[in-house]
């Protein structure tokens, strides 16, 4: 296969390798500043619009997980992913009527923000005989144009989801507002971490606060410094997205 690659493809792979190494170095630096090990941080690559050739090359470098935002794109690539060596998750907004298409294909759905969506995940998981891990998406910036549960409603939502069969709450995720100043984004990250710790301390049945997923290409180091143990990096690894 290597002989069939074009010069442009080789160049992009070189760029991906360099980006990967830089991100790993930054992860290590941020983790060590918080008294953690680099391996305590899950490096998930956001793979929207990225071709399987490049996804699998990144996997070969040692990615912990890959995440897709769109159901149809996930399905179109599914047979080409190197899932023997990485973990596939769904990280985008998920419509209830598309849940059945990804149950059993992904290890975790990171964007659960309603009882209705969780009920369908539970129903389809029971039907397929699988346990589906989920993260609760929090609209920490209270943005009207974003999905996610408001933090004052999260306890009720988690309590209801925890009672559903074949679904397990594994933590929280968030996409904070775009901020120009470091202190602004740190405030949102810190608020998420406090929420994460608060829920963890309650030791709820069927709820394990294992993952705090926050931080993307421009701010993942800040997220780690604020307590994140999973980051979702797309363009920082693969380069600017090419939309079709």
C-alpha positions, 0 to 999 in steps of 0.5 A: 500500500505504501507504494501507492501513496502520492507525494501529497499523502506522504506529506500529510502523514509527516504533518500528522506525525509531527502534530501528534508528537507535539500534542503528546508533549503538551499533554505530558507537560500539562499532566505533570503540572497537575500531578498526573501521568501523561497516560492518565489523559485520553487523547481522542482524535476528532475525525470529522471529514478525515479520510480513513487512510489518515485516521488509521495512520494516526491510530498507528502512532498510538491514539487512544480513541477516535470520535465522529460527529456525524452518524452517516459519516461514521457509518460510511467509514466504519468498515475501514477503521482500524478498531483493533488498535483504538476505540471508537466513540460518538462525540456529536449531537445525536438525533434520537432516530439515529441511535439504532444505527450506532449502538454496538458500533461505538463504545461511548456516546459523549453527547447525551443531554436529555431523558428522551435520548437516553431512553432510546439509547437504553432501548436499543442497547437492550435490544442489541444485548450491549452496555452503552457508556455515555457522558452527560453533555453540559452546556456550561456556557448557557449558550442558546444555540448549543446542546447540553443540559444546564448544570442546575438540571444535571442531577435530575437527568443523571438520576433518571439515566442511572435507572435505565438498563444497559446504559452507564454514565461514565462522566461529563463532557462540554464544549465551552464558548469560544473565548478570547482571553485565557481567564475566560476559558479557564473559568468554564473549565474550572466550573466543569471540574467542580461539577465533575467532582461534586457528582463524583462525591455523591457516589450514585449507583450506576454512575462512575465519574471516570471521564471529564471530556473537555478541551479541543485543538486550541485549548486542550492544555488549559483543559488538562490543567483544569482537570480534564482527563480526556481531550478531543483534538481534530484540526490540531492533529489532522490540519484544517478540516476540508468540508465537502 
